[in-house]
Amino acid sequence: MNLILIGGVASLLAGLATGIGALPVFAVRDISEKFLDAALGFAAGVMLAATSFSLLVPAIAIGGVWRAVLGLVLGAVFLVFAEKSVPHFHHVTGIKGPSTNLTRVSLFILAITIHNFPEGMAVGVGFGSGDIAAGTTLAIGIGLQNMPEGLAVALSLLREGRTRTTAFLIALLTGLVEPVGGLIGISVVSTASLLLPYGLAFAAGAMLFVISEEIIPETHSRGNDREATIGVITGFIVMMVLDTIFT
């Protein structure tokens, strides 16, 4: 129970980092697209390294490569069905999912919520092995990558005519789905240890889907490919170093 509590709190703090990232909207109304694409690239790099070093490597070490493969595929398939079942909006691909009368802002918020769920699950599952250091490192990494996402959400809402306070609060709320995913992840793998490698790989597959399907295409949609790529590499290095030093 203590481990579940720790994992839940860690995923909550990682989710709250979305709100921290949105704080600049109180000082500025806009930020250069180059900076934003580089920041989102950084988020993608952190997620990619976390997927590799914090999730797939231990999944393979615990359960072998084929259990990791199965978990990864299931995680990606879960996101495919989530995106097909929940109406949402992306700047690059437009409206996706079933038809709806929701506003574009509401659909955009749903898109971020879909993305944040597997991130919270990754933090929860990271604590599921009982390795507090590994789980904490993963929570720090997810928190770091949540900050540019929170900024992107808040700026998008400002452009849609929302007030600064509303933009900040909505960005903050999109991160609060992470503790839900975190509690589900850690509860499952801590009560059924045989599921741990599958849970680690499942979270990895879901995050890989988000990276490739949404984040990287968005960062390359405005002609800032080089800045976004540098951001990806920087984020990957930061998470790789964190994972190496603290675990």
Buried (B, 14 or more C-beta within 10 A) or exposed (E): EEBBEBBBBBBBBBBBBBBBBBBBBEEEEEBEBBBBBBBBBBBBBBBBBBBBBBBBBBBBEBBEEEBBBBBBEBBBBBBEEBBEEBBBBBBBBEBBBEEBEBEEBBBBBBBBBBBBBBBBBBBBBBBBBEBBEBBBBBBBBBBBBBBBBBBBBBBBBBEEEBEBEBBBBBBBBBBBBBBBBBBBBBBBBBEEEEBBBBBBBBBBBBBBBBBEBBBBBBBBBBEBBEBBBBBBBBBBBBBBEBBEEEB
